[in-house]
Amino acid sequence: MKETDLNQTLHLVMGGRVKDPRTMEFQDPESIHVVGVFSDYDNAVEAWRGNAQRTVDDAEMKYVIVPLHKLLTPGA
């Protein structure tokens, strides 16, 4: 099988309640809200911003953007 380059970027937007607002340790990983996977950063930011602003008054709710393409191709 021929090895190919992965040029596609993928961004996962997810969030949930954290144990401490200063950390990224989620209280209940099984209940993490997966907003979606986006092929470009701008759309991921838009989705992240909408969810983060909706929960801005709750310090224990945190939404993040995870660059999946960097996890899929660690040497890139």
N, CA, C and O atoms as a Tinker XYZ file with bonds, in Angstrom:
   304  protein
     1  N      0.843000   -1.170000    0.000000    73     2
     2  CA     0.000000    0.000000    0.000000    64     1     3
     3  C      0.893000    1.240000    0.000000    63     2     4     5
     4  O      1.844000    1.331000    0.776000    81     3
     5  N      0.583000    2.170000   -0.858000    73     3     6
     6  CA     1.369000    3.389000   -0.993000    64     5     7
     7  C      1.065000    4.351000    0.160000    63     6     8     9
     8  O     -0.092000    4.586000    0.509000    81     7
     9  N      2.129000    4.895000    0.736000    73     7    10
    10  CA     1.959000    5.873000    1.808000    64     9    11
    11  C      1.640000    7.230000    1.188000    63    10    12    13
    12  O      2.287000    7.646000    0.226000    81    11
    13  N      0.643000    7.918000    1.741000    73    11    14
    14  CA     0.259000    9.225000    1.209000    64    13    15
    15  C      0.368000   10.284000    2.292000    63    14    16    17
    16  O      0.337000    9.985000    3.486000    81    15
    17  N      0.495000   11.519000    1.854000    73    15    18
    18  CA     0.537000   12.642000    2.785000    64    17    19
    19  C     -0.878000   13.028000    3.169000    63    18    20    21
    20  O     -1.776000   13.029000    2.327000    81    19
    21  N     -1.078000   13.355000    4.433000    73    19    22
    22  CA    -2.367000   13.819000    4.904000    64    21    23
    23  C     -2.321000   15.338000    4.936000    63    22    24    25
    24  O     -1.715000   15.925000    5.832000    81    23
    25  N     -2.958000   15.975000    3.963000    73    23    26
    26  CA    -2.966000   17.431000    3.891000    64    25    27
    27  C     -4.228000   18.025000    4.481000    63    26    28    29
    28  O     -4.337000   19.243000    4.621000    81    27
    29  N     -5.172000   17.185000    4.824000    73    27    30
    30  CA    -6.438000   17.662000    5.361000    64    29    31
    31  C     -6.276000   18.080000    6.819000    63    30    32    33
    32  O     -5.648000   17.380000    7.612000    81    31
    33  N     -6.847000   19.219000    7.154000    73    31    34
    34  CA    -6.849000   19.640000    8.553000    64    33    35
    35  C     -8.205000   19.309000    9.155000    63    34    36    37
    36  O     -9.243000   19.491000    8.518000    81    35
    37  N     -8.183000   18.827000   10.373000    73    35    38
    38  CA    -9.405000   18.485000   11.097000    64    37    39
    39  C     -9.322000   19.079000   12.499000    63    38    40    41
    40  O     -8.306000   18.950000   13.181000    81    39
    41  N    -10.399000   19.729000   12.916000    73    39    42
    42  CA   -10.453000   20.373000   14.229000    64    41    43
    43  C    -11.684000   19.880000   14.967000    63    42    44    45
    44  O    -12.805000   20.009000   14.473000    81    43
    45  N    -11.478000   19.318000   16.146000    73    43    46
    46  CA   -12.564000   18.843000   16.999000    64    45    47
    47  C    -12.912000   19.935000   18.003000    63    46    48    49
    48  O    -12.034000   20.457000   18.691000    81    47
    49  N    -14.198000   20.277000   18.086000    73    47    50
    50  CA   -14.669000   21.227000   19.095000    64    49    51
    51  C    -15.461000   20.433000   20.118000    63    50    52    53
    52  O    -16.407000   19.724000   19.774000    81    51
    53  N    -15.062000   20.559000   21.388000    73    51    54
    54  CA   -15.726000   19.807000   22.454000    64    53    55
    55  C    -15.680000   20.614000   23.740000    63    54    56    57
    56  O    -14.909000   21.564000   23.869000    81    55
    57  N    -16.515000   20.219000   24.683000    73    55    58
    58  CA   -16.519000   20.934000   25.950000    64    57    59
    59  C    -17.250000   20.165000   27.022000    63    58    60    61
    60  O    -17.926000   19.172000   26.753000    81    59
    61  N    -17.103000   20.638000   28.232000    73    59    62
    62  CA   -17.769000   20.014000   29.359000    64    61    63
    63  C    -17.368000   20.671000   30.660000    63    62    64    65
    64  O    -16.637000   21.661000   30.683000    81    63
    65  N    -17.853000   20.106000   31.726000    73    63    66
    66  CA   -17.593000   20.632000   33.062000    64    65    67
    67  C    -16.223000   20.133000   33.533000    63    66    68    69
    68  O    -15.940000   18.935000   33.495000    81    67
    69  N    -15.380000   21.073000   33.977000    73    67    70
    70  CA   -14.044000   20.730000   34.466000    64    69    71
    71  C    -14.018000   20.755000   35.993000    63    70    72    73
    72  O    -14.828000   21.429000   36.628000    81    71
    73  N    -13.075000   20.010000   36.572000    73    71    74
    74  CA   -12.947000   19.951000   38.033000    64    73    75
    75  C    -12.466000   21.280000   38.600000    63    74    76    77
    76  O    -12.903000   21.707000   39.669000    81    75
    77  N    -11.569000   21.923000   37.880000    73    75    78
    78  CA   -11.004000   23.202000   38.311000    64    77    79
    79  C    -10.884000   24.071000   37.056000    63    78    80    81
    80  O    -10.288000   23.630000   36.073000    81    79
    81  N    -11.429000   25.286000   37.057000    73    79    82
    82  CA   -11.387000   26.146000   35.865000    64    81    83
    83  C     -9.978000   26.449000   35.357000    63    82    84    85
    84  O     -9.814000   26.882000   34.217000    81    83
    85  N     -8.964000   26.227000   36.190000    73    83    86
    86  CA    -7.581000   26.485000   35.763000    64    85    87
    87  C     -6.964000   25.296000   35.043000    63    86    88    89
    88  O     -5.835000   25.383000   34.559000    81    87
    89  N     -7.697000   24.176000   34.966000    73    87    90
    90  CA    -7.152000   22.963000   34.343000    64    89    91
    91  C     -8.058000   22.482000   33.215000    63    90    92    93
    92  O     -9.109000   23.063000   32.947000    81    91
    93  N     -7.631000   21.422000   32.573000    73    91    94
    94  CA    -8.423000   20.793000   31.509000    64    93    95
    95  C     -8.907000   19.415000   31.935000    63    94    96    97
    96  O     -9.223000   18.586000   31.081000    81    95
    97  N     -8.973000   19.150000   33.233000    73    95    98
    98  CA    -9.435000   17.844000   33.718000    64    97    99
    99  C    -10.959000   17.870000   33.828000    63    98   100   101
   100  O    -11.524000   18.574000   34.664000    81    99
   101  N    -11.610000   17.087000   32.967000    73    99   102
   102  CA   -13.072000   17.065000   32.937000    64   101   103
   103  C    -13.619000   16.223000   34.081000    63   102   104   105
   104  O    -13.070000   15.170000   34.405000    81   103
   105  N    -14.711000   16.695000   34.694000    73   103   106
   106  CA   -15.340000   15.978000   35.802000    64   105   107
   107  C    -15.865000   14.619000   35.358000    63   106   108   109
   108  O    -15.673000   13.619000   36.049000    81   107
   109  N    -16.524000   14.583000   34.212000    73   107   110
   110  CA   -17.148000   13.358000   33.721000    64   109   111
   111  C    -16.870000   13.227000   32.221000    63   110   112   113
   112  O    -17.680000   13.668000   31.406000    81   111
   113  N    -15.740000   12.628000   31.850000    73   111   114
   114  CA   -15.377000   12.539000   30.435000    64   113   115
   115  C    -16.447000   11.900000   29.547000    63   114   116   117
   116  O    -16.544000   12.219000   28.362000    81   115
   117  N    -17.244000   11.004000   30.114000    73   115   118
   118  CA   -18.283000   10.354000   29.315000    64   117   119
   119  C    -19.392000   11.324000   28.909000    63   118   120   121
   120  O    -20.139000   11.047000   27.971000    81   119
   121  N    -19.507000   12.454000   29.603000    73   119   122
   122  CA   -20.570000   13.404000   29.276000    64   121   123
   123  C    -20.055000   14.621000   28.506000    63   122   124   125
   124  O    -20.750000   15.632000   28.411000    81   123
   125  N    -18.844000   14.530000   27.959000    73   123   126
   126  CA   -18.297000   15.638000   27.171000    64   125   127
   127  C    -19.207000   15.898000   25.976000    63   126   128   129
   128  O    -19.639000   14.975000   25.286000    81   127
   129  N    -19.484000   17.180000   25.752000    73   127   130
   130  CA   -20.309000   17.599000   24.617000    64   129   131
   131  C    -19.408000   17.744000   23.391000    63   130   132   133
   132  O    -18.555000   18.630000   23.337000    81   131
   133  N    -19.606000   16.869000   22.416000    73   131   134
   134  CA   -18.854000   16.953000   21.165000    64   133   135
   135  C    -19.669000   17.817000   20.214000    63   134   136   137
   136  O    -20.725000   17.404000   19.734000    81   135
   137  N    -19.173000   19.017000   19.947000    73   135   138
   138  CA   -19.866000   19.948000   19.062000    64   137   139
   139  C    -19.750000   19.465000   17.627000    63   138   140   141
   140  O    -20.732000   19.471000   16.885000    81   139
   141  N    -18.540000   19.041000   17.231000    73   139   142
   142  CA   -18.353000   18.537000   15.880000    64   141   143
   143  C    -16.905000   18.578000   15.442000    63   142   144   145
   144  O    -16.023000   19.046000   16.162000    81   143
   145  N    -16.688000   18.071000   14.235000    73   143   146
   146  CA   -15.369000   18.079000   13.609000    64   145   147
   147  C    -15.458000   18.995000   12.396000    63   146   148   149
   148  O    -16.387000   18.890000   11.596000    81   147
   149  N    -14.494000   19.886000   12.266000    73   147   150
   150  CA   -14.515000   20.901000   11.220000    64   149   151
   151  C    -13.236000   20.818000   10.394000    63   150   152   153
   152  O    -12.160000   20.546000   10.926000    81   151
   153  N    -13.363000   21.055000    9.093000    73   151   154
   154  CA   -12.212000   20.921000    8.199000    64   153   155
   155  C    -11.390000   22.199000    8.102000    63   154   156   157
   156  O    -10.306000   22.193000    7.520000    81   155
   157  N    -11.893000   23.294000    8.666000    73   155   158
   158  CA   -11.074000   24.505000    8.685000    64   157   159
   159  C    -11.190000   25.197000   10.040000    63   158   160   161
   160  O    -12.205000   25.095000   10.730000    81   159
   161  N    -10.145000   25.885000   10.388000    73   159   162
   162  CA   -10.035000   26.492000   11.713000    64   161   163
   163  C    -11.093000   27.571000   11.947000    63   162   164   165
   164  O    -11.628000   27.678000   13.051000    81   163
   165  N    -11.399000   28.362000   10.936000    73   163   166
   166  CA   -12.367000   29.448000   11.111000    64   165   167
   167  C    -13.740000   28.931000   11.522000    63   166   168   169
   168  O    -14.377000   29.509000   12.403000    81   167
   169  N    -14.199000   27.861000   10.904000    73   167   170
   170  CA   -15.492000   27.282000   11.284000    64   169   171
   171  C    -15.428000   26.656000   12.670000    63   170   172   173
   172  O    -16.407000   26.694000   13.415000    81   171
   173  N    -14.283000   26.080000   13.020000    73   171   174
   174  CA   -14.116000   25.516000   14.360000    64   173   175
   175  C    -14.181000   26.623000   15.409000    63   174   176   177
   176  O    -14.808000   26.450000   16.455000    81   175
   177  N    -13.541000   27.749000   15.138000    73   175   178
   178  CA   -13.572000   28.877000   16.070000    64   177   179
   179  C    -14.993000   29.403000   16.226000    63   178   180   181
   180  O    -15.417000   29.730000   17.335000    81   179
   181  N    -15.720000   29.484000   15.135000    73   179   182
   182  CA   -17.108000   29.950000   15.188000    64   181   183
   183  C    -17.959000   29.027000   16.071000    63   182   184   185
   184  O    -18.755000   29.503000   16.880000    81   183
   185  N    -17.792000   27.726000   15.917000    73   183   186
   186  CA   -18.535000   26.762000   16.736000    64   185   187
   187  C    -18.095000   26.838000   18.194000    63   186   188   189
   188  O    -18.927000   26.798000   19.100000    81   187
   189  N    -16.792000   26.948000   18.419000    73   187   190
   190  CA   -16.270000   27.067000   19.781000    64   189   191
   191  C    -16.803000   28.329000   20.452000    63   190   192   193
   192  O    -17.268000   28.283000   21.591000    81   191
   193  N    -16.735000   29.459000   19.742000    73   191   194
   194  CA   -17.160000   30.738000   20.310000    64   193   195
   195  C    -18.637000   30.705000   20.696000    63   194   196   197
   196  O    -19.007000   31.183000   21.768000    81   195
   197  N    -19.475000   30.147000   19.837000    73   195   198
   198  CA   -20.903000   30.068000   20.131000    64   197   199
   199  C    -21.183000   29.293000   21.400000    63   198   200   201
   200  O    -22.004000   29.712000   22.217000    81   199
   201  N    -20.514000   28.172000   21.576000    73   199   202
   202  CA   -20.724000   27.351000   22.773000    64   201   203
   203  C    -20.068000   27.969000   24.005000    63   202   204   205
   204  O    -20.646000   27.940000   25.091000    81   203
   205  N    -18.886000   28.519000   23.851000    73   203   206
   206  CA   -18.192000   29.135000   24.986000    64   205   207
   207  C    -18.957000   30.356000   25.491000    63   206   208   209
   208  O    -19.063000   30.560000   26.700000    81   207
   209  N    -19.490000   31.165000   24.584000    73   207   210
   210  CA   -20.241000   32.347000   25.001000    64   209   211
   211  C    -21.569000   31.970000   25.642000    63   210   212   213
   212  O    -22.052000   32.669000   26.533000    81   211
   213  N    -22.153000   30.880000   25.196000    73   211   214
   214  CA   -23.421000   30.418000   25.769000    64   213   215
   215  C    -23.244000   30.000000   27.226000    63   214   216   217
   216  O    -24.187000   30.088000   28.012000    81   215
   217  N    -22.053000   29.551000   27.592000    73   215   218
   218  CA   -21.794000   29.073000   28.956000    64   217   219
   219  C    -20.832000   29.989000   29.720000    63   218   220   221
   220  O    -20.217000   29.562000   30.696000    81   219
   221  N    -20.701000   31.233000   29.286000    73   219   222
   222  CA   -19.710000   32.152000   29.855000    64   221   223
   223  C    -19.919000   32.401000   31.354000    63   222   224   225
   224  O    -18.955000   32.677000   32.067000    81   223
   225  N    -21.132000   32.312000   31.830000    73   223   226
   226  CA   -21.398000   32.566000   33.251000    64   225   227
   227  C    -21.101000   31.367000   34.150000    63   226   228   229
   228  O    -21.189000   31.475000   35.373000    81   227
   229  N    -20.756000   30.245000   33.563000    73   227   230
   230  CA   -20.455000   29.037000   34.331000    64   229   231
   231  C    -18.952000   28.762000   34.230000    63   230   232   233
   232  O    -18.475000   28.233000   33.226000    81   231
   233  N    -18.218000   29.126000   35.273000    73   231   234
   234  CA   -16.751000   29.016000   35.243000    64   233   235
   235  C    -16.260000   27.584000   35.090000    63   234   236   237
   236  O    -15.127000   27.367000   34.661000    81   235
   237  N    -17.088000   26.606000   35.432000    73   235   238
   238  CA   -16.658000   25.209000   35.343000    64   237   239
   239  C    -16.918000   24.587000   33.971000    63   238   240   241
   240  O    -16.536000   23.441000   33.734000    81   239
   241  N    -17.557000   25.322000   33.070000    73   239   242
   242  CA   -17.775000   24.821000   31.709000    64   241   243
   243  C    -16.670000   25.356000   30.817000    63   242   244   245
   244  O    -16.388000   26.554000   30.808000    81   243
   245  N    -16.047000   24.454000   30.067000    73   243   246
   246  CA   -14.939000   24.855000   29.206000    64   245   247
   247  C    -15.079000   24.167000   27.856000    63   246   248   249
   248  O    -15.320000   22.961000   27.786000    81   247
   249  N    -14.925000   24.943000   26.782000    73   247   250
   250  CA   -14.926000   24.415000   25.421000    64   249   251
   251  C    -13.546000   24.630000   24.820000    63   250   252   253
   252  O    -12.896000   25.641000   25.085000    81   251
   253  N    -13.099000   23.674000   24.009000    73   251   254
   254  CA   -11.761000   23.728000   23.422000    64   253   255
   255  C    -11.802000   23.293000   21.958000    63   254   256   257
   256  O    -12.742000   22.642000   21.504000    81   255
   257  N    -10.750000   23.677000   21.240000    73   255   258
   258  CA   -10.540000   23.218000   19.864000    64   257   259
   259  C     -9.323000   22.304000   19.887000    63   258   260   261
   260  O     -8.243000   22.711000   20.315000    81   259
   261  N     -9.499000   21.069000   19.428000    73   259   262
   262  CA    -8.414000   20.087000   19.398000    64   261   263
   263  C     -7.985000   19.894000   17.942000    63   262   264   265
   264  O     -8.813000   19.511000   17.116000    81   263
   265  N     -6.717000   20.149000   17.601000    73   263   266
   266  CA    -6.240000   19.963000   16.230000    64   265   267
   267  C     -6.007000   18.472000   15.935000    63   266   268   269
   268  O     -4.904000   17.960000   16.126000    81   267
   269  N     -7.043000   17.796000   15.475000    73   267   270
   270  CA    -6.945000   16.351000   15.230000    64   269   271
   271  C     -5.871000   16.002000   14.213000    63   270   272   273
   272  O     -5.210000   14.972000   14.342000    81   271
   273  N     -5.687000   16.844000   13.204000    73   271   274
   274  CA    -4.700000   16.538000   12.165000    64   273   275
   275  C     -3.289000   16.433000   12.743000    63   274   276   277
   276  O     -2.454000   15.703000   12.208000    81   275
   277  N     -3.020000   17.150000   13.823000    73   275   278
   278  CA    -1.697000   17.055000   14.453000    64   277   279
   279  C     -1.540000   15.753000   15.222000    63   278   280   281
   280  O     -0.427000   15.247000   15.365000    81   279
   281  N     -2.641000   15.208000   15.718000    73   279   282
   282  CA    -2.593000   13.921000   16.412000    64   281   283
   283  C     -2.482000   12.767000   15.419000    63   282   284   285
   284  O     -1.870000   11.741000   15.716000    81   283
   285  N     -3.078000   12.942000   14.237000    73   283   286
   286  CA    -3.060000   11.886000   13.220000    64   285   287
   287  C     -1.716000   11.797000   12.512000    63   286   288   289
   288  O     -1.327000   10.723000   12.054000    81   287
   289  N     -1.005000   12.913000   12.417000    73   287   290
   290  CA     0.319000   12.941000   11.793000    64   289   291
   291  C      1.277000   13.670000   12.732000    63   290   292   293
   292  O      1.602000   14.833000   12.497000    81   291
   293  N      1.735000   12.998000   13.798000    73   291   294
   294  CA     2.545000   13.660000   14.828000    64   293   295
   295  C      3.834000   14.296000   14.321000    63   294   296   297
   296  O      4.300000   15.270000   14.911000    81   295
   297  N      4.415000   13.787000   13.264000    73   295   298
   298  CA     5.666000   14.338000   12.759000    64   297   299
   299  C      5.481000   15.554000   11.875000    63   298   300   301
   300  O      6.457000   16.189000   11.477000    81   299
   301  N      4.254000   15.878000   11.570000    73   299   302
   302  CA     3.995000   16.990000   10.644000    64   301   303
   303  C      4.080000   18.330000   11.328000    63   302   304
   304  O      3.888000   19.363000   10.687000    81   303
